[in-house]
Every structure is written in structure tokens, then in C-alpha cells.
């Protein structure tokens, strides 16, 4: 990619509307061959960033979803034991006719062939290193993985290489562009943070969110999109358990669009019916009474004596 | 104050100023080592080589480009991320930075005339060496500074013996002790971060309980035969991969009861902050009580100003008496299904109880009967001497007493809690 501006345009073509700063950081990460750690609340578009980057740069996307208990066999590589045993049995059978040489054949089988790349099952991390062209490696929700796994990642992130004891060190043919995402549920180690470029992805401002929705839902009426996004922006200022992200906004406006709304519904009941797209906990539903929804829809901030009704 | 420099040098000259900028960032608490400095230089060179010549002298364009790139390298946390624009502008665009006064640290709360008069009387009494003995049923409430080892009459504070205003652009190691001894009203965001870390450490210690009477085996792990055989199906019945038994660890069930009555007015906020730190580190349940008991766990699980308002509203019982025994009874009834031998019950109170003194022993006996371990955190210098506490202590219904009035006390308490 030529420069940050062209990368930004490519991301836009991949339906990811980004600000100039993030495009610069992504472009820099590519040029410096540094991983990028993206932190932010759930639903702000961290995972979508990696998907869009892969699409924009025409690179394969390799995704590693982290969870508690994730180990090397699931993340990096695993020996194909079944095939190894089959190979041993096959060697034994073929040597049965030639009994005199059985011991020597089995020994030569074990030494030469059993721990070759042929019997290695590549998992996402190894696949990213072995890729024929630069890949985008998404390590999603790294904060859910154990600290031991985080430590294991350091070698890969720093040198783009992995050590398999039986084979030696495997170095990347083309260093992948690594994107790590974190929701901040656990504090990541300083060692990991300092190996990565860092970007905190916040909720988009009004203009950018409208642009995102218009990009994703070009058929939706502009008036509906603008008013609904304004409503969501106001809703985010409420003290909610789960603040709605861009994905929720998108779902909600898609729902309103599919229900045939050309503009924001005046009737609060119609908003309430579709709020399940935005609110995800019982407490949040309880907190947003019909009256409060009405205030949010009208853009009023406060309730009470301080509120002025056209005076 | 930023030193004299060109507002924003052209691309090739930026690198020559980076050393000073890196130092400036370090002064503002960002972790900038040699690796970050090299990366920032590389970024500047790459960006400089790729700049549109027509924009190379455009300060706003340069500023946005370099700021975005260096921010990604220099910042490692959301806090630093939010801090960046201010620091960047102060260094590179001082002409755009409007003069402002920022107070880091907390000013001492203003005192009213009655407080001044009361202090005067107190000082006179101390001068005359006639300290007033505390009432038997109302324990002496020591301040956070009472137990501070380095705090004596020669402390270079003001006439009331309190340390002067804390603050400044940066605090060195020398001020750490004073910071830890500071009262809640003078806590800064750094103190709160330290509290959170401390709560995590204590939570980690509490997690060390291993179930099923397992003890560490110096020889190694125990083979999980069933799991190994099951896994061997994938390899044609040959047990290639051994599976080892993992110790099951059980989180302790932590219950925190915070006294928010008038006698605890000075400490309730500290205790609630500590409780909040533990709720976020452990699956703990928190109750507040004065004359009645209320659970506030859901409010503590979130951290926002409006939630703090709700907590303040819930704890608005200041002014009433304290009915500890009745509140403990209510708690036992509410938490009965969860109480077992792994339960830890922490009561944050000065022990002043309006119920009959013998009731507290009976109430605590109910908790002990369920296997709970009762720890009494008190802000007073010594163990509370109220009748209710004395009787409960004699009856061995309270497992331990721990003083807790400052962060330092909590640090010391961390060694005792298990």
C-alpha cells in the first residue's frame, strides 16, 4: 500500500470507515513490521478492522480466537499422532516379510520420518508464519487467554518465528500483519504491550457513525439514519450495563429499515419493540422507562425543574 | 513549561528533537525506553519520506501525522492514550496551548469555624497534658495518620499536625510513604489505582485454596488415567499423549459488610472504595448497614459517577444509630444458601452497636455455625472496646481483627489474609 491515505481509501472500499489517525497507524504497522494492539469496548469495530484490512490488502485472514485454557496444540501446532501411528504400523507390516531387517527399518522410520513437517498440523499461528503471501493474523480477545500463552506469543510477535523442538526454529517467509484485540477484561503484560503499536478504538462520533451506517446500509433513508444515530449517541451517555456499539446500531437501524420506517418513529412504543437490538441486559431495559425513552428521542438531557419547555 | 523550539519542525528535523520529546514524555509518566525512541525515529523518517511535498510545511498536517504515529508507539494503555493530545500539544504546539492551572493532588477540605474552635480546644487540652479518655462503649477513632510510623510532632506540616498540600507535577519515591498514609479525602487517582492493584493481589492470595485435600506434589503431577485412555482413542488405542490431573481451585465466597452509620462517617467512603475494588477482583457480595441492611453489589460492579451517586443515596443513613447484630442476622438470612466453610465474612465497622451487647455474639455464632470465617476490620488504633465486641471476642466469634484506615494498613493486611 503506497501511503496512509490510499490505505484509508482501500479500507473504505472494504466498507470500513476509519479516521486518518488509525489509517496512519495501520500503515505504519505494515512498514515497521510491528503488531498492532487494538483496545476498546465491545462492539466498536476491533475485529472488523482486521477483516477489512485483509480485504483491503487482498491478504488471507487467519484468525485465532483466544479463550481461557487455550494451549499450543490449538494455537500453534500439533503433531498428527494418528498419522504417525499409521506410518509406524505400515512400516511394521511392510517389514514383516523381511523379518531380519525389522529393527533397523523401525529405527530408521522413527528417526528420519516421524517428526517431519509432513506430520505437523499447523494451527493459526504457524499457518500465518508459513503463508506464501503476507497474511493478516487476527489474535482476537487476547485478554481472555492465560498469561502463559501471552508469554509464548512474545517470540512470535518480536521475531516472527516459532520454535518447534523436534524441527527447530521456523521463521516467517513473509511477516504477517498481526492485529491483537482486547476488551480490557484483564490487564495485559507490559512486555506484550511494548512489542506492539497501540490504538484505543473509541465509540465513533456522530459524523463518523452516520458515515459507517450509510456505507453498510446504503438503502436506508438518510433521515432515518441520522436521527437513529443521534438517538444512539444520546443513549450511550446513559449509565447502561452494556453500552451499544456500532454493531448494535447497525442491527437496530437495519431492523427499523426492514420494518419500513423512512424516518425515526415518533411513537415510543415502536422504538421499544426494536430496542432488543440495542439493549442486552434486563437492568438496562428496566432503567429505560417509556418516559426516559421519550426524552432521549426528543433529545432532552435532564428531567425536572431545570428543564425548560420552550420558555 | 515547554522549552523554546520551532512550533513543529519540518520532517527531517523532527528526529533531532525526539530526544527531548522522549524525555518530556517520560516526565509525564509514559514508559519510553530506547526501543520506543528508535521506533519513533523510524516512524518519523518513514512518514517524512512519504509526505506530499505540498503538505510538508503544513504544520497541522504534520502534527496530525506524527501525533497519530507516535501515539501508537508511546502509549500502552487507555489512560496514556487519553493523556497524549495534551502532552503532544504542550511540547510541539506550545503556542496553541492556552495557559491553564492544573492542580494535581487534592486540596485539604475547607474547615468551618466550629471545626477550628474544636481543634483549638483539642490543642489546648493536649498542651496541658490532659487528654480526655474515650468513653467505654464508644471507641477512640484514630485518624489515618495516627499509625504512620514517620509521623510525629516534628512533621513539617502545618499547625494542626497534618501534612501540607500534596501534589506537584511528579511525585518521587520519597513521597510514597506519605501518599500511602494519606486519608481518603486526600486520595488521588494514583492512590485508587494502587488500591485496585492491592485488591487484585489479595484476591490472588485468596484464590490459593485447593479443593479435595490436594497438596503440592514435589515429584510431579498425577496422571489422569481416564482422560488419557479416552484421548488414546484418537491414536488407535495407543496412549500417546498423557493427560495430567489439574487441581481444582475454588474461589472463596467473600462477603463484605460495611458500616455506614454516623460514627463511621469518616471511613465509610474508604471502605466502600475498598469493597468496590474487591467486587471487581473477586465474585464478592457487598452489603451496607446502619439500622438496616442493603446489598449494593450491582452498584459496585460498575464504575461511573452516576453509580457513585446511587451508592451515596443508598448509604444516606448517616445520622441514625448502628444495629450491627440485627444487620448480621439479616445478612445471615439473605446469604444463607451461599454460606459454607469457604466463606469469608469481612465486617468493616468500629463496633459501636445500639443493639443489646449479647446479641452480636449470638448473631455471629449463626455465621460461624455455617462455617464462615469472620474478620473484623476496624479504623480505630486498637481493637474496638465496645461491650458487644468484647463479648463476641471473648466468645471467640470473631476470628481476627485487622486495623484498616489507610492504604498502608491494607498492604499490611494483605499478608494476614488467606
Boltz contact constraints between the chains, C-beta under 6 A:
constraints:
  - contact:
      token1: [A, 3]
      token2: [B, 50]
      max_distance: 6.0
  - contact:
      token1: [A, 21]
      token2: [B, 68]
      max_distance: 6.0
  - contact:
      token1: [A, 24]
      token2: [B, 68]
      max_distance: 6.0
  - contact:
      token1: [A, 24]
      token2: [B, 69]
      max_distance: 6.0
  - contact:
      token1: [A, 25]
      token2: [B, 68]
      max_distance: 6.0
  - contact:
      token1: [A, 25]
      token2: [B, 72]
      max_distance: 6.0
  - contact:
      token1: [A, 28]
      token2: [B, 43]
      max_distance: 6.0
  - contact:
      token1: [A, 28]
      token2: [B, 69]
      max_distance: 6.0
  - contact:
      token1: [A, 31]
      token2: [B, 46]
      max_distance: 6.0
  - contact:
      token1: [A, 81]
      token2: [B, 235]
      max_distance: 6.0
  - contact:
      token1: [A, 81]
      token2: [B, 240]
      max_distance: 6.0
  - contact:
      token1: [A, 82]
      token2: [B, 235]
      max_distance: 6.0
  - contact:
      token1: [A, 85]
      token2: [B, 235]
      max_distance: 6.0
  - contact:
      token1: [A, 85]
      token2: [B, 236]
      max_distance: 6.0
  - contact:
      token1: [A, 85]
      token2: [B, 238]
      max_distance: 6.0
  - contact:
      token1: [A, 193]
      token2: [B, 76]
      max_distance: 6.0
  - contact:
      token1: [A, 197]
      token2: [B, 72]
      max_distance: 6.0
  - contact:
      token1: [A, 198]
      token2: [B, 72]
      max_distance: 6.0
  - contact:
      token1: [A, 198]
      token2: [B, 75]
      max_distance: 6.0
  - contact:
      token1: [A, 198]
      token2: [B, 76]
      max_distance: 6.0
  - contact:
      token1: [A, 199]
      token2: [B, 72]
      max_distance: 6.0
  - contact:
      token1: [A, 200]
      token2: [B, 78]
      max_distance: 6.0
  - contact:
      token1: [A, 200]
      token2: [B, 81]
      max_distance: 6.0
  - contact:
      token1: [A, 239]
      token2: [B, 304]
      max_distance: 6.0
  - contact:
      token1: [A, 239]
      token2: [B, 306]
      max_distance: 6.0
